[in-house]
């Protein structure tokens, strides 16, 4: 929201929405724009770095390889990944509130997600192809906008096809794209103090519309091993992702300067990294790219052609995730 920097669906962001909706109405007194800037930058920076991990949810099927055509499967999965909640708590503190108790016991802030997904066995060579998709826009009540979209796919090659003795082992690569956003209108004016030498100087945003938007693209590489034992299939895998993520924060409203000199305010605010302030609001974007590594694994319960997957995920940023999946597979 407040600085361009080097660091920077309904289900996937419902936790953030709940916390922010609780936070906004309490923000009534004048706050230092520098403190708010720091809190937002830290939160956005953490969010932008955890998005690639969230984008890898889905297509973590127990079977390391489903077999050649006509073998296939279709189903859905849902769950969450976590991010460090200290930056979120710090941000909410600037709004004089805290995370709801229902969201504070996860060992990190949970970012949920879901996918519809399928796999199709390959031809001739021992490989399979996977595809996932999820979308959920909504506009209702006090929520101006709430979006979630994910799409991705992968190809896995069976190094070992497995038999009564040997496990299945595969290596694969894929692509994921994740985007989302929330928009919320605040029902009261918000004041931001901006001049440390003059406490009476502040800008007022009139009942603003505040929004957060994000997206992430990742290339994902993984290796997996699985072995079926009658009605259960335990599995374990390791993944590496390189991604490009963006998080933006915007305030759209009428902006009024307490000194009736918005141009002077803009000069001071540039020192905080706010370069686009005008009478209609201000915004900022944080971007990040780099590599991430994770472990994933769990167990599948096999009932005829029904598969029920329970998967745990852990990345080396000390974040974790959990998904549950159900599908028909032959």
N, C-alpha and C positions, 0 to 999 in steps of 0.2 A: 504493500500500500504506500509506503513512504520512501522507498529508495530503490534505484536501479543499482544492482550490485553483482559482483562476480559470484557470490555464494548463493545465492537465492535458491449408483444412481439412486435413485431414491434410497436404495439399500446401501450403496457404497459410501454415502456421506451423511447418513441419517444421524450418526453420533455427533459429527461436527455441527450439524444444523441444530440439534437439541441444545448443545452447549452454548452456541452463539445466540440463539433466540432467547435463552435465559439471560445471557450477558447483556445484550444491547439495551434493554429498558433501564438498567441500573446506572447507565453512564450519563450522569446528569451534571456533575461539577466540572470545572475547568481542569484539564490535565495537561502536563507538559508534552508537547508534540515529540520531543526527543525521546522521552520514555516510551511513548506509544510506538514510535518508529523502531526502537530497539527490540521491543517485544514482538512486533509484527515481522521484522526482518528475521529474527531467530525462529519464530514459528514457521514462516514461509520457507526458510532455508531447510528446516528439518522435514517439512512436508514434501518439498520438491525432491529430496534425496531418498525418501522412502517410497515414492510412487512406483519406481520400477519393480520393487519387491511386491507391491500390491498387484501390479499388472501380471505377475507370473501365476496368480491363482487360476485354477482351471486346467484341465487336460493333464492333471497329475494322476493318471490312472494306475491302478496297482500293477496290471500286466505290463511288463516292460515292452511287450510286443504282442499285438492282438492276432497276428497270423496274416497269411496272404488272402486276397480276395477269394471267396465271398465273405470272409470274416469282417464284421463291422460292429459298431456300438453307437448308441445315442443316449443322452441323458442330460443331467444338470448337476451343478455343484454350487455351494454357497459357503461362506465363512468370513474370515477377517484376517488381516495382518495388523501388527501394532507399529506405532512410532513412539519415540520418547515423549512422555506426557509432561515433562518439566517445562518445556517451552510453551505448551498450551496453557498450563496452569499460570505461568507468568503472564501470558497474554490476557487471560480472563481476569487476572488480578487487577489489570488496568481498567477493567470494566466492573470492578468491585463485586466479583462473583467467583465461582469455582465450578469444577466439573461436577455434574450430577453423580450421586453416590453409585448409581448403577453402572457408571462408566469408569469409576476410579479403582476397581479391583482387578484390572486385567494385567497389571505389571507393565503398562504402556497404554497409550491411547489407541483404541481399536478402530480400524478403517475397514468396514465390511465390503463385500462384493459378491457378485454371483455371475455364473455363465451358463448358457445353454451350449452343449458341446457334442461332438461326434468324432468317430475315428473310422477310417476305411482301410482295410488291408490292401497292400500293393500288389502289383502284377509282376510275375517272374522273379524279381529279386525280393529278399525278405525285408520288407519295409512297410510302414503304415503312415498314414497322413491324418493329422488331427486338425479340427477347426473349432473355435469357440466364439461366442457372441453374447452380448448383454446390453440392454438399453432400457431406461426407465425415466422418462421425463414426467414431471407433474407440476401443476400450478393450482394451489388451493389455499383457502383461508388467508393467513398472514404471510404465507410463503409466496414470494413473487416468482421465484424460479428455483428448481431443484432438478439437476441433470446427472445422469450416469450413463457412460457408454464405454464398452470394451469390445475389442475384436482382436483375434489373433489366430495363429496356426503354427503347426510344426510338422516336421518329417523326422521319423525315427528309423534307424537301420539296425536290424538284429545282428549283433556280433555272434550271439548264441541264440538259436531258436528255442532251446529248451526241450527236455524230454522227461522220462520218468526219473532220471537221476540228475541231469544237469539243469541249472536254472536258466531263465531267459535273461539276456543281457543286451541292452541297446544303447546306442548313442544317437543324439538328435540335435536339431537346431530349429529355431522358430522365431517368429516376430510377434510382438504384442503392441497394441496401441490402446491407451486408456485416457479418458477425458471426463471432466465433471465440473460442476459449478453450483453455487447457491447464490440466491439474491434475496435480500430481506430489507424491507423498509422499516426504519426506526421511527417510532411515533413521537419523538421529541427532538429538540435541538441539541447539538453536541458542540461544546467549546473546546478548542485546542489552544493552549498558550504556546507562543512560539519565540518570544524574545526574553531570554534570561535576565536581561538588564532592565526590563520593563514588564512587571507582572500584570499590568493592566492591558497589555497588548495580546490579543487573541483573535482567532478567526472562529466564526460560528457557521456550522453547516446546518441547514434548516431541514429537519426531519429527513435525513438522507436515505438513499437507497444504497446499501452496502453489499458488495458482492465479492466472492472469491471464485476464481476459475483456475483450473489446472489441466495439464495434459502430460503424457509421457509416452515415448516410443522406445522399445527395447529390442535388441537382438539377444536371443537366449540360447545357450548351449547347455546340454545336460547329458548325463550318463545314468543309467538305472539298471538295477538287478531285481528280479522277482522270482519266487518259487511257489507253485501251487501245491497245497496239501489238502486234498479232498474238498472241503468247503471254505477254506481260508487261503488267502494269498498275501503273505507279508512281502514288503518291498522297501527298497532304500535307494536314494538317488542323490546326486550332487549336481548343482547348476551354477552357471556363471552367466551374468547378464551385463551387457553394456548398454547404457541408455542415455536419453536426452529428455530432460524434464523442465517444465515451466510452471510456476505458480504466480498468479496475478491477483492483486487486491485493488479494488476501486471504490471510490465514494462519488456518487452522482447526486448533485443537489445544488441549491443556491448557496454560494459562499459569501459571507459578509465579514469585513474586517472591522474590528472595534474602533480603529482609528480612521476609518473611511479612506484608507490608503492601501488598496490591495497590491499595488505595484511595489510598495515598500515591503510589504509582508512577503511577497514573492522573492525579493532579493535575499531576505533573511532565511527563508525556507530552502533556498537552493543550497545553503550550507548543510542542511539535513539530507540532501539528495533528492528533494522534491522539485522536479523540473517542469512539471506540467500543470501546476495549479492555475486555475482560472475561475471565473464566476460560476462554472458548472460543476466544479469538484476537482478531484485529483486521483491519481492511481500510481501503481508501481508494479514491477515484474521482477521475479527472481528466477534465475536459470541455473541448471546444474547438469553435468554429464560426468560419466565415469563408469567404473566397473563395480559390480556387486556379486557376492558369492553366497550360496545358500546350501543347506542340506534339507532334504525332504524325505518322507517315508511314512509308512503306516501299514494298514491291513485292509484287505477286502474280504467281505463275507459273500460267498457265492451260493445262491439259491436258484438252481436251474439256470435260466438265462438272465436272472436278476443279479446285479452287482451293487453292493453297498460299500463305498470307500470311506475310510476315515484317515485323513492325512494331517500330519504335523509338518511345519516348515520353520526353519531357523536360518537367519542370515548373520553375517559376521559384523553387523552394526548393532548386535545384541537385540534384534527384533525377532519376533516369532509370529507364526500364523497357524490357523487351523481351518480345515475345510471338511465338509461332508458332501459326498456325491452319491447319486443313485442313477443307474442306467440299465438299459437292456443291451446285452452283448452276446453275440453268437460267433 
